[in-house]
Amino acid sequence: MTHPEQRLAELGLSLPEVVPPVATYVPAVRSGVHVHVSGQVPLLAGRLMATGRLGDTVDLEQGYACARQCALNSLAALKAEIGDLSAVVRVVKALVFVSSTPAFTRQPQVGDGASDLFRAVFGDAGLHARSAVGVSALPLNAPVELEAVFEVG
């Protein structure tokens, strides 16, 4: 199997620097064989890729791209915690928060940005349980936030 970072490179992607916490928490915590990655917003080079809500100022394509960046940021936090992404046995769970208007109901399609990246990087081990929920607001006015749980060996 190809190394996860090689798969990222094949996709034209690389891991960013770990996003520093904006409050009192750490980016990732290992507990036994699981690593819980704190909520990641779509920061790219220190700036949000988009701001606002889906169904208002952010379209579905932008939301998908934001979820994908959240997944990349979560992988950076994961790697900082475990040292090597090849130690990932499985992506267990993803929780996608989508800042959206009451009429917007395509949260699952936004979340696919993260899920599709995990699948591309980890193959079948990237398939995971997931929830995608609409919320009225997220930190920093981000349109998407992702938290994830990984099993590591």
Secondary structure, DSSP 4 states (H G I P E B T S, - for coil): ---HHHHHHHTT----PPPPPSSSS-SEEEETTEEEEEEE--EETTEES--S-BTTTB-HHHHHHHHHHHHHHHHHHHHHHHS-GGGEEEEEEEEEEEEB-TT---HHHHHHHHHHHHHHHHGGGG--EEEEEEES--GGG-SEEEEEEEEE-
